[in-house]
Amino acid sequence: MATLTVWKFPDADGADRGEATLEQFQQEGLITIHDAAVVAWPPGAKKPKTRQLDGLAGTRALAGSFWGLLLGFIFFVPLLGAAVGAATGALAGPMRDIGIDDDFINTVRDQVTPGTSALFVISSDAVLTKVRHVFADEHAELIETNLDSAQEAKLAEVFAE
């Protein structure tokens, strides 16, 4: 079973530090990373900067369209206003089908704000006690959703490169 985790950091550079930590965890066999992205939101900026990670072994399992759609829903769609409401509803269906519901999107939207950053990771086989301990030292907060086998297959089918 895959898990989509979001590690929210209290500063705009925390997710970049988290990337190096994840790489170390993967080398030690503490986690299998399927794909990842970073969101950094500098203080005072109107919107965050996003990027898909390509430095971790096993990343880019998904096309950039997945991260674009997910991160767009979370951070950019609310800025567009009601005019795109109907289109947003139509696009939200595929996200729900793969286990990413409105509660998850709203939780991330509410917590990742200007002056913070987040590390989005699709992984499996994590030794969570060790991962949580190290990220706790960074004051990172965990937001997660599990993807069952059917949702994981749907995710790969829709967004695989």
C-alpha positions as CSV (number, residue, x, y, z in Angstrom):
1,M,0.0,0.0,0.0
2,A,1.3,3.4,-0.9
3,T,1.0,6.5,1.3
4,L,0.8,10.1,0.3
5,T,2.4,12.1,3.1
6,V,2.9,15.8,3.4
7,W,5.5,17.0,5.8
8,K,4.8,20.6,6.6
9,F,7.8,22.6,7.8
10,P,7.5,25.9,9.7
11,D,9.8,27.8,7.4
12,A,10.2,28.2,3.6
13,D,13.4,26.2,3.5
14,G,12.4,23.2,5.6
15,A,11.2,21.1,2.7
16,D,14.6,21.4,1.0
17,R,16.3,20.1,4.1
18,G,13.7,17.4,4.3
19,E,14.6,16.3,0.8
20,A,18.2,15.5,1.9
21,T,16.8,13.6,4.9
22,L,14.5,11.5,2.6
23,E,17.4,10.6,0.4
24,Q,19.3,9.4,3.4
25,F,16.3,7.3,4.6
26,Q,16.0,5.7,1.2
27,Q,19.7,4.8,1.1
28,E,19.3,3.2,4.6
29,G,16.2,1.2,3.4
30,L,13.9,3.0,5.8
31,I,11.5,4.1,3.1
32,T,10.7,3.4,-0.6
33,I,10.0,6.6,-2.4
34,H,7.9,6.4,-5.5
35,D,7.7,10.1,-6.2
36,A,8.0,13.4,-4.5
37,A,7.5,17.2,-4.8
38,V,8.5,20.3,-2.8
39,V,6.4,23.3,-2.1
40,A,8.2,26.4,-0.8
41,W,6.2,29.5,0.1
42,P,8.5,32.4,1.0
43,P,7.1,35.0,3.4
44,G,5.2,37.7,1.5
45,A,4.9,35.8,-1.7
46,K,1.4,35.5,-3.3
47,K,1.8,31.9,-4.2
48,P,4.3,29.1,-3.5
49,K,7.0,27.7,-5.7
50,T,6.6,24.0,-6.6
51,R,8.9,21.4,-8.1
52,Q,8.9,17.7,-8.6
53,L,11.9,16.0,-7.1
54,D,14.2,14.1,-9.4
55,G,17.2,13.5,-7.2
56,L,15.8,10.6,-5.3
57,A,16.1,7.0,-6.7
58,G,12.7,5.8,-7.9
59,T,11.2,9.3,-8.3
60,R,9.3,10.4,-11.3
61,A,7.0,7.4,-11.2
62,L,4.3,9.8,-12.0
63,A,4.0,12.4,-14.7
64,G,4.3,16.0,-13.8
65,S,0.6,16.3,-14.5
66,F,-0.3,14.5,-11.2
67,W,1.7,17.1,-9.2
68,G,0.4,19.9,-11.3
69,L,-3.2,18.9,-10.7
70,L,-2.8,18.1,-7.0
71,L,-0.7,21.2,-6.2
72,G,-3.0,23.3,-8.4
73,F,-6.0,22.2,-6.5
74,I,-4.4,22.9,-3.2
75,F,-2.7,26.2,-3.9
76,F,-3.8,27.9,-7.1
77,V,-7.5,27.0,-7.7
78,P,-8.7,29.0,-4.7
79,L,-7.0,32.1,-6.2
80,L,-9.0,31.8,-9.4
81,G,-12.4,32.4,-7.7
82,A,-15.9,31.1,-8.4
83,A,-15.7,31.4,-12.2
84,V,-13.9,28.1,-12.3
85,G,-15.9,26.3,-9.6
86,A,-17.7,24.0,-12.0
87,A,-14.5,23.0,-13.8
88,T,-12.9,22.4,-10.4
89,G,-15.7,20.0,-9.4
90,A,-15.2,18.1,-12.6
91,L,-11.5,17.8,-12.1
92,A,-11.8,16.8,-8.5
93,G,-13.4,13.5,-9.4
94,P,-10.1,11.8,-10.5
95,M,-8.5,12.9,-7.2
96,R,-11.2,11.4,-5.1
97,D,-10.9,8.2,-7.2
98,I,-7.3,7.8,-6.1
99,G,-7.9,8.5,-2.4
100,I,-7.3,12.2,-2.3
101,D,-10.4,13.8,-0.9
102,D,-11.6,17.3,-0.1
103,D,-10.6,16.9,3.6
104,F,-7.0,16.1,2.7
105,I,-6.8,19.0,0.2
106,N,-8.4,21.5,2.6
107,T,-6.1,20.4,5.5
108,V,-3.0,20.9,3.4
109,R,-4.3,24.2,2.0
110,D,-5.0,25.5,5.6
111,Q,-1.6,24.4,7.0
112,V,0.8,25.2,4.2
113,T,0.8,29.0,4.1
114,P,3.2,31.9,3.4
115,G,6.4,31.4,5.3
116,T,6.2,27.6,5.4
117,S,7.1,24.7,3.1
118,A,6.0,21.2,2.5
119,L,7.5,17.9,1.2
120,F,4.9,15.8,-0.7
121,V,5.9,12.1,-0.8
122,I,4.3,9.0,-2.3
123,S,6.1,6.1,-0.6
124,S,5.7,2.7,0.8
125,D,7.6,0.5,3.3
126,A,8.4,3.4,5.6
127,V,9.7,2.8,9.1
128,L,7.6,5.6,10.4
129,T,9.0,5.7,13.9
130,K,12.4,6.7,12.6
131,V,11.1,9.0,9.9
132,R,8.8,10.8,12.4
133,H,11.5,11.2,15.0
134,V,13.9,12.9,12.6
135,F,11.3,15.1,11.1
136,A,10.1,16.0,14.6
137,D,13.5,17.6,15.2
138,E,12.7,19.8,12.2
139,H,9.3,20.7,13.8
140,A,7.6,19.2,10.7
141,E,4.0,18.2,10.9
142,L,2.7,15.1,9.2
143,I,-0.4,15.1,7.0
144,E,-1.1,11.7,5.3
145,T,-3.6,9.7,3.4
146,N,-3.3,6.0,2.5
147,L,-3.9,4.7,-0.9
148,D,-5.4,1.2,-1.2
149,S,-4.2,-1.2,-4.0
150,A,-7.0,-0.1,-6.3
151,Q,-6.3,3.6,-5.8
152,E,-2.6,3.0,-6.2
153,A,-3.2,1.2,-9.5
154,K,-5.6,4.0,-10.7
155,L,-3.0,6.6,-9.8
156,A,-0.4,4.8,-11.9
157,E,-2.8,4.3,-14.7
158,V,-3.9,7.9,-14.9
159,F,-0.6,9.7,-14.1
160,A,2.3,7.3,-14.9
161,E,5.0,8.6,-17.2
